[in-house]
């Protein structure tokens, strides 16, 4: 049986935030859904909070040359890479801060992941980023922190969206550079008239409905 290995962060892991309790939950249908729709064995190696550096470490641990026929590999990184330590910013909005993974290191690290998987014979797909809702996200990250200070450092709320879009464009450029098919999980969210219903209360994780949209997009791309 052909295999699919998925390496990503909480988005492809299937994390969502429950509407009433605001507790993180796990959408558990992804592996079975993709297996049924693609006819492949699916292993989801995605980890909540993962950056591209985490991805490279996991990839080398989970995918070894002696594993037999090379699986199809799907990568999805950038959401945590572009994020900041908001508590530090809240405490000192006049400081100089870098994201978890600066853009040049993000591109270089992503390239290493792709090159490693391809060197073992895998077909590699990249996902771009699910768009965030800046209004919801600012409220989420400023819980128990100073929203005023965070906004002072950001300049405006929409900077959250623009900065994530910058990393999204970088991921798309990386896919093109390395000749990887891009699974566009961003556009269907942006074009949806039910956009707010596809994102959890934190503004960054899909709802269960949003995750099902992603499943369909991945399956369609893999079957081509």
DODREN-723091 format. One line per field, with one value per residue (C-alpha): x, y, z. Coordinates in steps of 0.02 Angstrom, whole numbers, plus 50000, padded with zeros to 5 digits. Each point is the difference from the previous one (the first is absolute). Layout:
N
X <- [X,...]
Y <- [Y,...]
Z <- [Z,...]
# end
This chain:
224
X <- [50000,50061,50036,49977,50102,49936,50115,49926,49942,49834,49905,50036,50002,49814,49992,49848,49932,49832,49877,49924,50148,50143,50095,50112,49929,50060,49908,50027,49931,50151,50098,49850,49924,50158,50031,49825,50006,50176,50016,50165,50063,50012,50114,49977,50164,49939,50029,49915,50121,50120,50113,50098,50148,49888,49944,50177,50037,49839,50026,50172,49937,49840,50061,50157,50081,49966,49812,49965,49900,50006,49836,49919,50048,49892,50074,49907,50103,50007,49861,50108,50157,49928,49930,50076,50018,49853,50032,50171,49923,49860,50126,50112,49922,50153,50111,50072,49929,50024,49872,50025,50085,50065,49949,50173,50018,49822,50039,50165,49926,49853,50120,50096,49839,49952,50173,50009,49829,50038,50171,49909,49887,49844,49879,49985,49849,49995,49846,49987,49925,49820,49963,49977,49865,50101,49857,49974,50185,50045,49870,50068,50184,49965,49904,50078,50122,49999,49906,50045,50187,49989,49905,50128,50137,49900,49943,49826,49900,50010,50189,49966,49919,50130,50146,49924,49966,50185,50046,49861,50075,50171,49932,49922,50165,50092,49879,50033,50189,50010,49869,49877,49813,49912,49843,49907,49905,49996,49894,49842,49998,50026,49864,49872,49845,50004,50178,49962,49924,50157,50113,50000,49978,50188,50003,50136,49939,49867,49836,49950,49914,50160,50102,49882,50030,50187,49977,49910,50135,50141,49911,49965,50182,50070,49885,50055]
Y <- [50000,50174,50110,50183,50083,50168,50122,50162,50098,50004,50042,49832,49914,50044,50118,50111,50107,49954,50144,49993,49952,50073,49838,49924,49839,49878,49965,49813,49965,50055,49839,49890,50128,50017,49813,49968,50135,49963,49812,50029,49961,50166,50045,50173,50058,50178,50078,50147,50146,49931,50113,49950,49955,49878,49935,49961,49907,49898,49964,49926,49898,49936,49973,49897,49936,49819,50028,49920,50083,50188,50075,50159,50138,50151,50150,50145,50124,50187,50041,49976,50057,50174,50015,50101,49984,50112,50006,50079,50128,50036,50035,50110,50065,50107,49847,49926,49826,49863,49868,49820,49966,50150,49993,49956,49855,49945,49990,49911,49875,49962,49970,49873,49905,49994,49948,49860,49928,50012,49918,49846,49996,50082,50108,50156,50115,50165,50078,50187,50079,50009,50187,50071,50116,50145,50065,49835,49964,50164,49963,49824,50044,50147,49898,50042,50114,50182,50015,50185,49960,49863,50116,50136,49884,49932,50169,49936,49839,49956,49986,49827,49951,50086,49919,49827,50036,50039,49826,49925,50080,49936,49822,50015,50062,49855,49877,50079,50004,49815,49944,49939,49997,50128,49946,50165,49987,50190,50058,49901,50081,50174,49975,49925,50099,49895,50052,50036,49828,49916,50074,49965,50136,50025,50059,49880,49820,49934,49938,49820,50062,50088,49843,49902,50129,49971,49811,50019,50112,49883,49848,50087,50052,49828,49911,50105]
Z <- [50000,49959,50150,50045,50138,50062,50089,50064,50150,50092,49840,49917,50169,50005,50148,50021,50143,50072,49982,50174,50109,49896,50033,49867,49929,49868,49838,49987,49827,49896,49987,49964,49881,49896,50000,49935,49867,49935,50026,50090,50173,50093,50146,50073,50081,50028,50172,50082,50015,49870,49900,49846,50112,50094,49832,49942,50162,49988,49816,50027,50147,49920,49822,49976,49838,50050,50013,49830,49863,50021,50062,49938,50122,50043,50091,50082,50100,50029,50123,50154,49912,49972,50176,50143,50188,50041,50187,49971,49883,50122,50138,49893,49838,49967,49979,49841,49966,49873,49950,50055,49834,49901,49817,49932,50122,49961,49815,50028,50123,49887,49858,50103,50038,49818,49942,50128,49953,49814,50025,50065,49848,50067,49906,50107,50017,50095,50078,50014,50158,50057,50016,50173,50067,50070,50108,50088,50011,50086,50132,50021,50019,50116,50129,50169,49909,49948,49837,49995,50008,49870,49882,50033,49940,49852,49937,49958,50017,49816,50014,50069,49835,49893,50090,49985,49816,49978,50064,49895,49844,50054,50014,49827,49928,50081,49919,49830,50026,50040,49875,50131,49961,50110,50093,50009,50164,50016,49853,50042,50172,49928,49869,50118,50048,50159,50043,50183,50019,49935,50136,50186,50133,50009,49820,49942,50012,49882,50069,49969,49842,49950,50028,49888,49864,50019,49989,49834,49930,50050,49930,49836,49981,50041,49879,49850]
# end
